Amino acid sequence: MNDFDSNASDDDVVLDSTKYSFMGLIKPLRITA
């Protein structure tokens, strides 16, 4: 995912890292969703 991070802006990288971390916590809950 280095290419994606390199192309993303600083804000996008922060949002992505937060989103992935959040998804990691909610992922088990969203399996049925």
N, C-alpha and C positions, 0 to 999 in steps of 0.2 A: 504493500500500500504506500510505499515511499513515493511513487510517482504522483499519486492522488494528493498526498500531503504537500508535495513540492508545488503542485499546481494550485493548491488551496491557499487562500489568504490567511493571515494570522487569526482573524476572527473565525474563519471557517474551521481552522485546525482546532481552536478552543471548543467550538460548538461540536465538532466531530468527536473529540476526545470525551467530552461530557456526554454526548449522545450515546457513544459506544459503551461508556461506563454505566450509564443509566439503563441502556438496553440489556446489558449483562445482568443487571439486578432484576429487571422486569421480564426478561426473556422467558423464564419458566412460567410466568403468569400469562404471557402472550402466546404460548404454545397452542392453546385452544382457540385463541383469537386468530 
